Amino acid sequence: MTFPFALRLIAPLAAAVLVSAPALGAVTVGQAAPAFALSDQNGKTRSAEEFKGKWLVLYFYPKADTPSCTDQACGFRDEFALLKVLGAEVMGVSTDNAADLAQFAQKNHLPFPLLADKDGKVSELFGTLINLGLTKLSKRHTFLIDPDGKIVRRYTDVNAKGDAKQVVEDLRQLTKASKP
């Protein structure tokens, strides 16, 4: 294989990696969470503003109804009652369309909103967007946002099956620390 030939093979891959690399550090712990408004699986517009005064678990995932994304969503479903007791709301975000999200939520009995970020703009704000040119996906990241709208935890190395339990554990510590 000659060098120019190899370069022609590698250049598109390198470009894809550069285009798809998420904007790491787009949001950081201590920073105000970016404002957003997206439609959920039922067509209702949901915004960050409606969760002021409450804890918010905002988790991003690549694709509804895939094995790891199902594990993650069902983990939050299974911990949902405890998260509510701890004062938290849960919302999932992906680049899927609302119809796919509605089907996913119904199939898995998800009691929380799934937001359709079709154009990837909210995923980009949070630094989770993977832009592959023809397709955009969200990386599996989770954000814990406090009642004042500040990011207090940013999970970037997420284990789909253990994500909800980790968030519950951290939320317990944070709510315990904030009580007089």
C-alpha positions as CSV (number, residue, x, y, z in Angstrom):
1,M,0.0,0.0,0.0
2,T,1.4,3.3,-1.0
3,F,1.4,6.3,1.3
4,P,-1.0,8.5,-0.8
5,F,-3.4,5.5,-1.1
6,A,-3.3,4.9,2.6
7,L,-3.8,8.6,3.2
8,R,-6.9,8.6,1.0
9,L,-8.3,5.8,3.2
10,I,-7.5,7.4,6.5
11,A,-8.4,11.0,5.8
12,P,-12.2,10.4,5.8
13,L,-12.0,8.4,9.0
14,A,-9.9,11.2,10.6
15,A,-12.4,13.8,9.5
16,A,-15.3,11.7,10.9
17,V,-13.6,11.5,14.2
18,L,-13.0,15.2,14.3
19,V,-16.6,15.9,13.3
20,S,-18.0,13.4,15.7
21,A,-15.9,14.3,18.8
22,P,-18.2,15.8,21.4
23,A,-17.5,19.2,22.8
24,L,-16.0,17.9,26.0
25,G,-16.3,20.5,28.7
26,A,-19.2,22.2,27.0
27,V,-20.8,22.3,30.4
28,T,-19.0,21.8,33.7
29,V,-20.0,21.2,37.3
30,G,-21.0,24.4,39.0
31,Q,-22.2,26.0,35.8
32,A,-25.8,26.8,35.1
33,A,-27.4,24.2,33.0
34,P,-28.1,25.4,29.5
35,A,-31.7,26.5,28.8
36,F,-33.6,24.1,26.5
37,A,-37.1,23.3,25.2
38,L,-37.9,20.1,23.5
39,S,-41.0,18.0,22.7
40,D,-41.4,14.8,24.7
41,Q,-42.8,11.5,23.5
42,N,-46.4,12.9,23.8
43,G,-45.8,16.1,21.9
44,K,-45.6,18.3,25.1
45,T,-42.9,20.9,25.1
46,R,-40.7,20.4,28.2
47,S,-38.1,23.0,29.3
48,A,-35.4,23.3,31.9
49,E,-37.4,26.2,33.4
50,E,-40.3,23.9,34.5
51,F,-37.9,22.1,36.8
52,K,-36.5,25.1,38.7
53,G,-36.8,24.3,42.4
54,K,-36.4,20.6,41.9
55,W,-33.5,18.3,41.3
56,L,-33.4,17.1,37.7
57,V,-31.7,14.0,36.3
58,L,-31.1,14.7,32.6
59,Y,-29.7,11.7,30.9
60,F,-28.6,11.5,27.2
61,Y,-28.5,8.2,25.3
62,P,-27.7,7.2,21.7
63,K,-30.8,5.3,20.5
64,A,-34.1,4.2,21.9
65,D,-34.9,0.5,22.1
66,T,-31.3,-0.7,21.8
67,P,-30.0,-3.0,24.6
68,S,-27.9,-0.6,26.6
69,C,-30.3,2.3,26.2
70,T,-33.1,0.0,27.4
71,D,-31.0,-1.0,30.4
72,Q,-30.4,2.6,31.3
73,A,-34.0,3.7,30.9
74,C,-35.3,0.7,32.8
75,G,-32.8,1.5,35.6
76,F,-34.3,5.0,35.9
77,R,-37.8,3.5,35.8
78,D,-36.9,1.1,38.6
79,E,-35.4,3.9,40.8
80,F,-38.1,6.4,39.8
81,A,-40.1,6.3,43.0
82,L,-37.0,6.7,45.1
83,L,-35.8,9.6,42.9
84,K,-39.2,11.3,43.4
85,V,-38.9,10.8,47.2
86,L,-35.4,12.5,47.0
87,G,-37.1,15.4,45.2
88,A,-35.8,14.6,41.7
89,E,-37.4,14.5,38.3
90,V,-36.0,12.4,35.4
91,M,-35.9,13.2,31.7
92,G,-34.1,11.2,28.9
93,V,-32.8,12.9,25.7
94,S,-31.9,11.3,22.4
95,T,-31.9,12.3,18.8
96,D,-34.8,9.9,18.1
97,N,-38.1,11.2,16.8
98,A,-41.1,11.5,19.1
99,A,-42.9,8.5,17.6
100,D,-40.0,6.2,18.3
101,L,-39.7,7.6,21.8
102,A,-43.4,7.1,22.5
103,Q,-43.1,3.5,21.4
104,F,-40.0,3.0,23.6
105,A,-41.6,4.6,26.6
106,Q,-44.8,2.5,26.2
107,K,-43.0,-0.8,25.6
108,N,-40.8,-0.3,28.8
109,H,-43.5,1.4,31.0
110,L,-41.3,4.5,31.4
111,P,-43.0,7.0,33.8
112,F,-40.9,10.0,32.8
113,P,-40.5,12.2,29.7
114,L,-38.2,11.3,26.8
115,L,-37.2,14.3,24.8
116,A,-36.7,14.3,21.0
117,D,-33.6,16.3,20.1
118,K,-33.9,15.6,16.4
119,D,-31.5,18.3,15.3
120,G,-29.0,17.6,18.1
121,K,-28.9,21.2,19.3
122,V,-29.6,20.4,23.0
123,S,-27.1,17.5,22.9
124,E,-24.6,19.9,21.5
125,L,-25.2,22.4,24.2
126,F,-24.5,19.7,26.8
127,G,-21.4,18.4,25.0
128,T,-22.9,15.0,24.2
129,L,-23.5,15.3,20.4
130,I,-21.8,12.9,18.0
131,N,-22.2,14.2,14.5
132,L,-21.5,11.5,11.9
133,G,-22.7,13.7,9.0
134,L,-25.8,11.9,7.9
135,T,-26.7,10.8,11.4
136,K,-26.4,12.5,14.8
137,L,-26.4,10.7,18.1
138,S,-26.1,11.6,21.8
139,K,-23.3,10.1,23.8
140,R,-24.4,8.4,27.0
141,H,-23.9,11.2,29.6
142,T,-26.0,12.0,32.6
143,F,-26.3,15.3,34.4
144,L,-27.6,16.0,37.9
145,I,-28.9,19.5,38.1
146,D,-29.8,21.1,41.5
147,P,-32.9,23.0,42.3
148,D,-31.1,26.3,41.4
149,G,-30.4,25.0,37.9
150,K,-26.7,24.3,38.4
151,I,-25.0,21.2,37.3
152,V,-23.7,19.4,40.4
153,R,-22.7,16.1,38.7
154,R,-21.6,15.3,35.2
155,Y,-21.3,11.6,34.4
156,T,-19.4,10.9,31.2
157,D,-18.2,7.3,31.8
158,V,-21.7,5.9,32.2
159,N,-22.4,2.3,32.9
160,A,-26.0,1.9,31.4
161,K,-27.1,-0.7,34.0
162,G,-25.6,1.2,37.0
163,D,-26.4,4.8,36.0
164,A,-29.6,5.2,38.0
165,K,-28.2,3.6,41.1
166,Q,-25.1,5.9,41.0
167,V,-27.3,9.0,40.6
168,V,-29.5,7.8,43.5
169,E,-26.4,7.3,45.7
170,D,-25.1,10.8,44.8
171,L,-28.4,12.5,45.2
172,R,-28.8,10.9,48.7
173,Q,-25.4,12.4,49.7
174,L,-26.2,15.8,48.2
175,T,-29.7,16.1,49.8
176,K,-28.3,15.0,53.1
177,A,-25.5,17.6,52.9
178,S,-28.0,20.4,52.0
179,K,-30.3,19.8,55.1
180,P,-29.6,21.9,58.2
